[in-house]
C-alpha cells in the first residue's frame, strides 16, 4: 500500500502492475483506491496521475460513503447484493412451495414459503445456505492446499469468527474466518497456505516467507487482491 498527498489531504492506494499501455484508476465500493499501471511507470508518475484525478477520487469516495451509510444493514430482500467466492451476486426473493436457496443465472435465488419481505426468515434461509456452502468450500480448498505440504500431523480445519484476521493457527488446528467465503478460491487457498506455513515456521521470519514463496510463488498477488477487495 502507498500513500499520496495533495495539499493537506492524504490518500492510501494500491498499485497493480501489468503489461498494459496506460494507467487506469478504480475506486472500489469498499473505498479502496487502485491504480493499474504499466511496469515502466514509477511511483512518482503514479502520484502525478492521482493528483490529476483528485477531485474525481474524492467525489467517488463521497458517493460510496453515502451509500455505505444507507446500506450498512442488510434487509435480505430482492435487489441487494452479496459477495460469494470473489463475485458479487444480486439477491432475488420469490414465493414458492419450499424454502430453498440456490445460485441461478448469476443470482442468489431465495424461494420462500413465507412473505418475500420477511427479512428475518430470508436471513435465516440465506445464513443456513451460506454456512453449509462455506464448510464445503473450505474443506475442498483445504484438500488442495494441504498437498503442497508433507506434514506428519495434518491440522484439523474449523471456522471461527475473527475481527481482524482471515485465518489463525494453533496446535493441531487451522481456523478460517467465515467471511472469507466472500473471497475467491485462490485467495482462500493463499490464507490456508499461509497458516500451514506456520505449522513449520511459527513467526513471520525470513524463513517463513521463503517457505511461503516456495509453496505458493504468486502469494503476493492473492494477498493484495484480498486486501483490496475484502480487507
C-alpha positions as CSV (number, residue, x, y, z in Angstrom):
1,X,0.0,0.0,0.0
2,X,1.2,3.5,-0.9
3,X,0.2,7.0,0.3
4,X,0.0,10.2,-1.7
5,X,-0.7,13.8,-0.5
6,X,-2.4,16.8,-2.2
7,X,-2.5,20.0,-0.1
8,X,-3.4,18.9,3.4
9,X,-5.1,15.7,2.3
10,X,-3.6,12.2,2.2
11,X,-4.9,9.1,0.5
12,X,-3.8,5.5,0.6
13,X,-3.8,3.5,-2.6
14,X,-2.7,0.2,-4.2
15,X,-0.7,-0.3,-7.4
16,X,-1.3,-3.3,-9.6
17,X,1.3,-3.6,-12.4
18,X,0.8,-5.3,-15.7
19,X,1.7,-5.2,-19.4
20,X,-0.9,-2.6,-20.1
21,X,0.0,0.6,-22.1
22,X,-1.7,3.3,-19.9
23,X,-2.6,3.8,-16.3
24,X,-6.2,3.2,-15.1
25,X,-7.9,4.2,-11.9
26,X,-10.5,2.3,-9.9
27,X,-12.2,3.3,-6.7
28,X,-13.9,0.2,-5.2
29,X,-17.2,0.4,-3.1
30,X,-15.1,-0.6,-0.1
31,X,-13.2,2.8,-0.5
32,X,-10.0,1.1,-1.8
33,X,-8.2,3.1,-4.4
34,X,-6.3,1.0,-7.0
35,X,-4.1,2.2,-9.9
36,X,-3.5,-0.3,-12.7
37,X,-0.1,0.8,-14.0
38,X,2.4,-0.4,-16.7
39,X,5.6,-1.9,-15.3
40,X,7.7,1.0,-16.6
41,X,5.8,3.7,-14.6
42,X,7.4,4.6,-11.3
43,X,5.7,5.8,-8.1
44,X,6.2,9.4,-8.9
45,X,4.4,9.1,-12.2
46,X,1.5,7.3,-10.5
47,X,1.3,10.0,-7.8
48,X,1.2,12.7,-10.6
49,X,-1.6,10.8,-12.2
50,X,-3.6,10.5,-8.9
51,X,-3.3,14.2,-8.2
52,X,-4.8,15.0,-11.6
53,X,-7.7,12.7,-10.6
54,X,-8.0,14.1,-7.1
55,X,-11.4,15.7,-7.4
56,X,-12.9,12.7,-9.2
57,X,-11.4,10.4,-6.5
58,X,-13.0,12.5,-3.7
59,X,-16.3,12.5,-5.5
60,X,-16.3,8.7,-5.8
61,X,-15.3,8.3,-2.1
62,X,-18.1,10.6,-1.0
63,X,-20.6,8.7,-3.2
64,X,-19.6,5.3,-1.7
65,X,-19.6,6.8,1.8
66,X,-23.2,7.9,1.5
67,X,-24.2,4.5,0.0
68,X,-22.3,2.7,2.8
69,X,-24.3,4.7,5.5
70,X,-27.6,3.9,3.9
71,X,-26.9,0.3,3.1
72,X,-24.9,-0.8,6.2
73,X,-27.7,-3.2,7.4
74,X,-28.8,-5.9,5.0
75,X,-32.6,-6.5,4.8
76,X,-32.3,-9.7,2.7
77,X,-34.8,-8.5,0.0
78,X,-34.6,-8.6,-3.8
79,X,-32.1,-6.2,-5.2
80,X,-29.5,-6.4,-2.5
81,X,-26.0,-7.8,-3.4
82,X,-23.7,-10.2,-1.7
83,X,-20.2,-11.4,-2.4
84,X,-19.6,-15.1,-2.8
85,X,-16.3,-16.7,-3.9
86,X,-15.0,-13.5,-5.4
87,X,-18.1,-12.5,-7.3
88,X,-20.9,-10.1,-6.5
89,X,-24.4,-11.7,-6.8
90,X,-27.7,-9.9,-6.8
91,X,-30.3,-11.4,-4.5
92,X,-33.7,-12.4,-5.8
93,X,-36.5,-13.5,-3.4
94,X,-39.7,-15.1,-4.7
95,X,-42.6,-17.2,-3.2
96,X,-42.7,-20.9,-3.6
97,X,-43.9,-24.2,-2.2
98,X,-40.5,-24.9,-0.5
99,X,-37.8,-23.0,1.4
100,X,-34.7,-23.0,-0.8
101,X,-31.6,-21.0,-1.6
102,X,-29.5,-21.7,-4.8
103,X,-27.3,-20.0,-7.3
104,X,-29.2,-19.5,-10.6
105,X,-28.4,-17.4,-13.6
106,X,-25.8,-15.2,-11.9
107,X,-28.0,-14.6,-8.9
108,X,-28.6,-15.9,-5.4
109,X,-32.2,-17.1,-5.6
110,X,-34.2,-17.5,-2.4
111,X,-37.5,-19.3,-2.7
112,X,-39.6,-18.9,0.5
113,X,-42.9,-20.2,1.8
114,X,-43.1,-17.0,3.9
115,X,-43.7,-13.4,2.9
116,X,-41.0,-12.4,0.4
117,X,-40.5,-9.2,2.5
118,X,-39.8,-11.2,5.7
119,X,-36.2,-10.1,6.4
120,X,-35.9,-12.4,9.4
121,X,-37.0,-15.5,7.5
122,X,-34.9,-14.7,4.4
123,X,-31.9,-14.1,6.5
124,X,-32.3,-17.4,8.2
125,X,-32.6,-19.3,4.9
126,X,-29.6,-17.4,3.5
127,X,-27.4,-17.9,6.6
128,X,-28.1,-21.6,6.7
129,X,-27.3,-22.0,3.0
130,X,-24.1,-19.9,3.3
131,X,-22.9,-21.8,6.3
132,X,-23.2,-25.2,4.5
133,X,-21.5,-23.8,1.4
134,X,-18.7,-22.3,3.5
135,X,-18.0,-25.6,5.2
136,X,-18.0,-27.4,1.9
137,X,-15.8,-24.9,0.0
138,X,-13.3,-24.5,2.8
139,X,-12.9,-28.3,3.0
140,X,-12.4,-28.6,-0.8
141,X,-9.8,-25.8,-0.9
142,X,-8.0,-27.2,2.2
143,X,-7.6,-30.6,0.4
144,X,-5.9,-28.7,-2.4
145,X,-3.7,-26.6,-0.1
146,X,-2.5,-29.5,2.1
147,X,-1.0,-31.5,-0.8
148,X,1.7,-28.7,-1.0
149,X,3.0,-29.9,2.3
150,X,4.4,-33.1,3.7
151,X,3.2,-32.9,7.3
152,X,3.4,-35.7,9.8
153,X,0.3,-34.5,11.6
154,X,-2.4,-32.7,9.5
155,X,-4.1,-29.9,11.4
156,X,-7.9,-30.1,11.6
157,X,-9.9,-27.3,9.9
158,X,-12.6,-25.2,11.5
159,X,-14.3,-21.8,11.1
160,X,-14.1,-19.1,13.7
161,X,-15.3,-15.5,13.6
162,X,-12.3,-13.1,13.9
163,X,-12.4,-9.3,13.8
164,X,-9.1,-8.5,12.1
165,X,-7.8,-11.8,10.8
166,X,-8.6,-14.1,7.9
167,X,-7.0,-17.2,9.5
168,X,-5.2,-18.4,12.5
169,X,-3.1,-21.4,13.5
170,X,-2.9,-23.2,16.9
171,X,-1.6,-26.6,17.8
172,X,-3.5,-29.1,15.8
173,X,-5.9,-26.6,14.3
174,X,-6.3,-24.1,11.5
175,X,-9.2,-21.7,11.7
176,X,-10.7,-19.7,8.9
177,X,-12.8,-16.6,9.2
178,X,-16.3,-17.5,7.7
179,X,-16.3,-14.1,6.0
180,X,-13.5,-15.5,3.8
181,X,-16.3,-17.2,1.7
182,X,-16.7,-13.8,0.0
183,X,-13.2,-14.1,-1.5
184,X,-12.1,-16.2,-4.4
185,X,-10.9,-19.8,-4.0
186,X,-7.3,-18.6,-4.9
187,X,-7.5,-16.1,-2.1
188,X,-8.9,-18.7,0.3
189,X,-6.1,-21.1,-0.6
190,X,-3.5,-18.3,0.0
191,X,-4.8,-17.9,3.6
192,X,-4.7,-21.7,4.1
193,X,-1.1,-22.0,2.7
194,X,-0.1,-19.0,4.9
195,X,-1.4,-20.7,8.0
196,X,0.0,-24.1,7.0
197,X,3.4,-22.5,6.7
198,X,3.0,-21.5,10.4
199,X,3.0,-25.2,11.3
200,X,6.6,-25.3,10.1
201,X,7.7,-21.7,10.9
202,X,5.8,-20.2,13.8
203,X,6.6,-16.5,13.3
204,X,6.9,-14.2,10.3
205,X,10.6,-14.7,9.9
206,X,12.7,-14.7,6.6
207,X,12.5,-18.5,6.7
208,X,8.7,-18.3,6.9
209,X,8.4,-16.1,3.8
210,X,10.9,-18.2,2.0
211,X,8.7,-21.2,2.7
212,X,5.6,-19.3,1.7
213,X,7.2,-18.4,-1.6
214,X,8.2,-22.0,-2.2
215,X,4.7,-23.3,-1.5
216,X,2.9,-20.5,-3.4
217,X,5.1,-18.4,-5.7
218,X,2.3,-16.0,-6.5
219,X,1.1,-15.5,-2.9
220,X,1.7,-11.7,-3.1
221,X,-0.9,-11.3,-5.9
222,X,-3.6,-13.1,-4.0
223,X,-2.8,-11.3,-0.7
224,X,-3.0,-7.9,-2.5
225,X,-6.3,-8.8,-4.2
226,X,-7.7,-10.0,-0.8
227,X,-6.7,-6.7,0.8
228,X,-8.1,-4.6,-2.0
229,X,-11.5,-6.3,-2.4
230,X,-12.2,-7.6,1.1
231,X,-9.8,-6.0,3.5
